Every structure is written in structure tokens, then in C-alpha cells.
Amino acid sequence: MAIATLLFFLLLLVIASFGVFIFLVSPGLAEWRLRKNGFTGPMPSFPLGNILDMTKKEKMNREPSQGPLQPSHDIHSLVFPYFSRWCKSYGKVFIYWLGTEPFLYVAEPEYIKNLSSAVAAKNWGKPTVFKRDRKPMFGDGGLVMVDGDDWVRHRHIITPAFSTSNLNAMISSMVESTSNMLGEWSAITSAGAREVDVERDIIRNASEIIAKASFSINNDEGKAVFEKLKAMQAALFTSNRLVGVPFSKYLHAKETLKAQRLGEEIDGLLFSIIESRYNERPSNVPQQDLLGLLIAGNKNSSRLTSRELVDECKTFSLVGMRPLRWLSLGRCSCLL
């Protein structure tokens, strides 16, 4: 019995020591090395880093007599007040921490220019924390996740698909979907409605445009893909609210598993679309959508695998959806 108790306490001691090293010692040493090499920034509080500072609401130093807030073009300080505040204190280049992961903030073009001339861009590396946490969203074989020679290979194949001529060929689909949305709004307001859900319709419109531009798929197939993408985003952002904090995703195991399941379902849908495209009768003229252009340029020894094509399609779809989600005005009132 005494031996069992001793072993139990030794196990607890090992676990506690491991936790202290992961949560405090390791990031503390990394922070010390960064400061020794000249990088400054807001003082982190491990294991959360600067997350508490970033989530803290900014107080508006205004008197009621000053009237309503005037419009401003300083979007950066409104959307990212903590970055704006840190820039004033530490300059345009500094280190901040998400949990135990350091990130370099750069708002100085000349600094980027010097970095580009000193190091090959392909070897800059991608944050491991985002590779782990966002794998259901972007996979591990897309352009935003790969490094080194793989990054060069992906970029070489993908870049021609976004040439001006290819993008111009997609404009008609964009105009058609947007015109249909505006027509629906006119019908709604003409019927006497005083409110239009602008956010919902803009996101739906973006989904339709991306579905056509990416895969030339119909509305039902596109809706299935993008509904799952939206559900996966919601689950991921719930389960990874403490990005960079070790083991934080296990605090929301249900959402994490849901995101993984949705990622696998989306992969299945995209694999079937890619397989059917490969099985189509060969043509000298590729389909003028992203997938068709990627397949057309994917014929040499450096070709992308089906897994990599799936990840690129997911990346393109999500990159197209996210700016509209952040920039849309939400549920707006359209008064007659």
C-alpha cells in the first residue's frame, strides 16, 4: 500500500513538473531569448500570453457632451485596438504571445523588404499552432499550410489560375449571382418588409459565387459544401478560443470532434467532385473554374495529389467567405 501511494505521488510530481515546464518554463525561456536578441513587446502572462489584453474591451475616453462618435478611416485602431496601442508603445515591429506561442507583428514595409532579401520566403515557416488547430479547415496540404519546396510547387501550379484573363472569365457568374440577390431585396422591400438580413444574404451570395468560380457546381451541391464549412468554422472558433494555450481544445472536446467530423465530410464531397472531373471526357479547353484550371496546370511530375487539390479548394472557399463575414454590417435595417 505504501509503495502504491509513493508511486502515485511520484506520478503526480512528474505530471506537475511536465505541466510547469510546458506552461511556464519553456515559453519563459523563449521569451527571454527573444528579448535578448532585441525583440520587445507587451509582457506576456503565461500560459495565456497576451490573450487577456487582446480580449479586454477598450474604454472610450469621450465625454457625453462631445456627441456621437464621428466616422473615421482609422479602421486598424477600431478593429485591433490592442495592436494600435502596442504599436505606440513598442514601435511597428514587436513580439506578442497567443498562449505559449510567440508571433511577430510587422507594420514596417522596409523591414519586410529586408527580410525578403535576406531569407528565401519559402523558408519562413508557418505557425505550428495554426497547423494543428486549423487542420479540419485548411487540411495540411494547401498553400497556406505547406513550407519549403512544397510551397514553391503549389504556388507554381496555382498562380496561373488567378491570372487576369482567368479572373475576368469568372465575372459573369459574379454579376449573375449578385443581380439575383439584389432582385430578391427589391422584391422583399416592395412587398412591404422593413428589414433585410444583409449578412445572411451576402454570405449566401459569396458562397454561390465561390461554388461556381471554384467548381462550377450547382446551388444544391454548393450549399451542402458551404453550409458544412460555416458549421465547421463555428465549431472551430468555439473550441479554440484560447489559441496557443496547450491542450485548450480539450476543454471543448465536443466542438473539436464536431469540427473534425465536418472536415471529413467536406473532404468527401470535394473528393467526389474532383474524381468526377478527372473522369470527364478529356478536352483541349479546360473548364474555366478554379478546379478546372488547377487540373489543366497539374500535368507534370510536380503535380498536386487529389488530397492537395481538396485542401486548395477548401482554402480558396474559406478565404473567400471570411472577409465577407468580418466586413458585413450584420443584420441591417432597410427602411422604406
C-alpha positions in Angstrom: 0.0 0.0 0.0 2.8 2.4 0.9 4.6 1.6 -2.3 1.4 2.3 -4.3 0.9 5.6 -2.6 4.5 6.6 -3.2 4.2 5.7 -6.9 1.0 7.7 -7.1 2.7 10.8 -5.6 5.7 10.3 -7.9 3.3 10.2 -10.9 1.6 13.4 -9.7 5.0 15.0 -9.3 6.0 14.0 -12.9 2.8 15.4 -14.3 3.1 18.6 -12.3 6.7 19.1 -13.4 5.7 18.5 -17.0 2.9 21.0 -16.8 5.1 23.6 -15.2 7.7 23.1 -18.0 5.1 23.3 -20.8 3.0 26.2 -19.4 5.7 28.3 -17.8 9.4 27.3 -18.2 9.5 26.6 -21.9 7.7 29.8 -23.0 9.5 31.8 -20.4 12.9 30.7 -21.8 11.7 31.5 -25.4 10.6 35.0 -24.3 13.9 35.6 -22.6 15.8 34.6 -25.7 13.7 36.9 -27.9 14.3 39.9 -25.7 18.0 39.1 -25.5 18.0 39.3 -29.3 16.4 42.7 -29.3 12.7 41.9 -29.7 10.4 43.9 -27.4 6.7 43.7 -26.9 3.9 43.5 -24.3 4.8 41.4 -21.3 3.1 38.1 -21.6 1.4 36.3 -18.7 1.9 32.6 -19.2 0.2 30.3 -20.0 -2.3 32.8 -21.6 0.3 35.1 -23.1 -1.4 38.4 -24.2 -4.8 36.9 -24.8 -6.4 38.7 -21.8 -5.1 42.0 -23.1 -6.5 41.3 -26.5 -9.9 40.3 -25.3 -10.2 43.2 -22.9 -12.7 45.8 -24.0 -11.3 49.3 -24.8 -12.8 52.2 -22.8 -13.9 55.1 -24.9 -12.3 58.3 -23.4 -15.1 60.6 -24.5 -17.4 62.9 -22.7 -21.2 62.7 -23.3 -21.1 66.3 -24.3 -18.9 65.5 -27.3 -21.8 63.9 -29.1 -21.8 60.8 -31.2 -18.6 59.2 -32.4 -17.5 60.7 -35.7 -16.7 58.4 -38.7 -13.0 57.6 -39.0 -10.8 56.0 -41.6 -8.6 54.6 -38.9 -10.0 51.1 -39.2 -6.9 49.4 -37.7 -7.3 51.1 -34.3 -11.0 50.3 -34.2 -10.8 46.7 -35.2 -7.5 45.9 -33.5 -7.2 48.4 -30.6 -4.5 46.3 -28.8 -2.2 46.3 -31.9 -2.7 50.0 -32.2 -1.8 50.5 -28.5 1.2 48.2 -28.7 2.5 50.0 -31.8 2.6 53.3 -29.9 4.5 51.6 -27.1 6.9 49.3 -28.9 7.1 50.5 -32.5 6.0 48.9 -35.7 7.9 45.6 -35.1 7.3 43.7 -31.8 6.5 40.3 -30.4 3.1 39.3 -28.9 2.0 36.0 -27.5 -1.0 33.8 -28.1 -0.8 31.4 -25.2 2.7 30.0 -25.2 3.3 30.8 -28.9 5.2 33.9 -29.9 4.1 35.9 -33.0 6.0 38.7 -34.8 3.9 41.8 -35.6 5.3 43.8 -38.5 3.8 47.1 -39.8 7.0 48.4 -41.4 7.3 47.7 -45.1 11.1 48.3 -45.1 11.5 45.6 -42.5 9.6 43.1 -44.7 11.8 44.2 -47.7 15.0 43.5 -45.7 13.7 40.1 -44.6 12.7 39.2 -48.2 16.2 40.0 -49.4 17.9 38.1 -46.5 15.9 34.9 -46.4 14.0 32.9 -49.0 10.3 33.4 -48.5 9.6 29.7 -48.9 11.7 29.0 -45.7 9.9 31.5 -43.4 7.8 28.7 -41.9 4.1 28.5 -40.8 2.9 28.6 -37.2 2.6 25.1 -35.9 -0.2 26.1 -33.6 -2.4 27.1 -36.5 -1.4 23.9 -38.4 -2.8 21.9 -35.5 -5.8 23.9 -34.6 -7.0 24.7 -38.2 -6.3 21.3 -39.9 -10.0 20.5 -40.3 -10.4 23.9 -42.0 -7.4 24.0 -44.3 -6.1 20.5 -44.2 -2.3 20.0 -44.2 -1.5 20.1 -47.9 -2.8 23.5 -49.0 -0.7 26.6 -49.9 -1.3 28.3 -46.5 0.0 25.2 -44.6 3.0 23.9 -46.6 6.6 25.2 -46.4 9.8 25.0 -48.4 9.8 23.3 -51.8 6.2 22.1 -51.4 5.2 25.8 -51.1 7.1 26.6 -54.3 5.5 23.7 -56.1 2.0 24.7 -55.0 2.5 28.3 -55.9 3.9 27.5 -59.3 0.7 25.5 -60.2 -1.8 27.8 -58.5 -0.6 31.2 -59.7 -1.7 30.9 -63.4 -5.2 30.1 -62.3 -5.5 33.6 -60.8 -4.3 35.5 -63.9 -6.3 38.5 -65.0 -7.8 36.7 -68.0 -9.0 33.8 -65.9 -10.5 36.0 -63.3 -12.3 38.1 -66.0 -13.8 34.9 -67.3 -15.5 34.4 -63.8 -17.0 37.9 -63.7 -20.3 36.9 -65.4 -21.0 34.3 -62.6 -20.4 37.0 -60.0 -22.6 39.5 -61.8 -25.4 36.9 -62.2 -25.4 35.9 -58.5 -25.2 39.5 -57.2 -28.0 40.6 -59.6 -30.3 37.8 -58.3 -29.6 38.9 -54.7 -30.4 42.5 -55.4 -33.6 41.4 -57.2 -34.6 39.4 -54.1 -34.1 42.5 -51.9 -36.2 44.6 -54.3 -39.0 42.1 -54.1 -38.8 41.9 -50.3 -39.0 45.7 -49.8 -41.7 46.0 -52.5 -43.8 43.5 -50.5 -43.7 45.9 -47.5 -40.9 44.4 -45.4 -38.8 46.9 -43.5 -35.8 44.7 -42.8 -33.4 42.6 -44.9 -30.9 40.2 -43.4 -27.9 41.7 -45.2 -25.3 39.5 -43.5 -27.1 36.2 -44.3 -27.7 37.1 -48.0 -24.1 38.5 -48.6 -22.6 35.3 -47.2 -25.0 33.1 -49.2 -24.2 35.2 -52.3 -20.5 34.8 -51.7 -21.0 31.0 -51.3 -22.8 30.8 -54.6 -20.1 32.8 -56.4 -17.3 30.8 -54.9 -19.1 27.5 -55.7 -19.4 28.4 -59.3 -16.0 30.0 -59.6 -14.3 27.1 -57.8 -16.1 24.0 -59.0 -18.9 25.0 -61.5 -21.3 23.2 -59.2 -25.0 23.9 -58.8 -26.6 25.6 -55.9 -27.6 22.4 -54.1 -24.1 21.0 -54.2 -22.6 24.4 -53.3 -25.0 24.9 -50.5 -24.0 21.5 -49.0 -20.3 22.3 -49.1 -20.6 25.8 -47.7 -23.1 25.0 -45.0 -20.7 22.4 -43.7 -17.8 25.0 -44.0 -19.8 27.5 -41.9 -20.7 24.9 -39.3 -17.1 23.8 -39.1 -15.9 27.4 -38.7 -18.3 27.9 -35.8 -17.2 24.7 -34.1 -13.5 25.6 -34.5 -13.8 29.1 -33.2 -15.7 27.8 -30.2 -13.3 25.0 -29.4 -10.1 27.1 -30.0 -10.9 30.3 -28.2 -7.6 30.1 -26.3 -5.4 29.6 -29.4 -1.9 28.8 -28.4 -2.6 27.6 -24.9 -1.5 24.0 -24.6 -4.4 21.4 -24.5 -7.0 24.2 -24.7 -9.0 22.4 -27.4 -9.7 19.5 -25.0 -11.8 22.0 -22.9 -14.3 21.9 -25.8 -13.9 18.2 -26.9 -17.4 18.1 -28.3 -16.9 21.0 -30.6 -13.4 19.8 -31.6 -14.8 16.4 -32.6 -17.6 18.1 -34.5 -15.2 20.2 -36.5 -13.1 17.1 -37.3 -16.2 15.2 -38.5 -17.4 18.1 -40.6 -13.9 18.4 -42.1 -14.0 14.8 -43.1 -17.5 15.2 -44.7 -16.3 18.2 -46.7 -13.3 16.3 -47.8 -15.6 13.5 -49.0 -17.7 15.9 -51.0 -14.7 17.6 -52.6 -13.0 14.3 -53.4 -16.2 13.2 -55.3 -16.2 16.4 -57.3 -12.5 16.1 -58.2 -12.9 12.4 -59.1 -15.9 13.1 -61.4 -13.9 15.9 -63.0 -11.0 13.6 -63.7 -13.4 11.0 -65.2 -14.9 13.5 -67.7 -14.0 13.2 -71.3 -10.7 15.0 -72.0 -10.9 18.3 -73.7 -8.3 20.7 -75.1 -10.1 23.6 -73.4 -10.2 23.3 -69.6 -13.3 24.3 -67.7 -12.9 28.0 -66.6 -13.2 27.4 -62.9 -10.5 27.1 -60.3 -10.6 23.3 -60.2 -10.5 23.0 -64.0 -7.6 25.5 -64.2 -5.7 23.7 -61.5 -6.2 20.3 -63.1 -5.1 21.8 -66.5 -1.9 23.0 -65.0 -1.4 19.9 -63.0 0.1 17.6 -65.6 3.9 17.4 -64.9 5.9 15.4 -62.4 5.3 18.1 -59.8 1.5 17.7 -60.0 -0.7 18.1 -56.9 -2.3 15.0 -55.4 -6.1 14.8 -55.0 -5.6 15.4 -51.3 -3.7 18.6 -52.0 -6.4 19.7 -54.5 -9.0 19.2 -51.9 -7.0 21.3 -49.4 -6.5 24.1 -52.0 -10.3 24.1 -52.8 -11.1 24.4 -49.1 -8.6 27.2 -48.7 -9.9 29.2 -51.6 -13.5 28.7 -50.4 -12.7 29.8 -46.8 -10.6 32.7 -47.8 -13.5 34.0 -50.0 -16.0 33.6 -47.2 -14.2 35.0 -44.2 -13.7 38.6 -45.3 -17.4 38.9 -46.0 -18.2 37.6 -42.6 -16.0 40.1 -40.9 -16.8 43.1 -43.1 -20.5 42.7 -43.5 -22.6 45.0 -41.4 -24.7 42.3 -39.8 -28.4 42.5 -39.6 -29.2 45.9 -41.1 -32.5 47.7 -41.3 -33.5 48.8 -44.8 -36.2 51.4 -44.1 -38.5 52.4 -46.9 
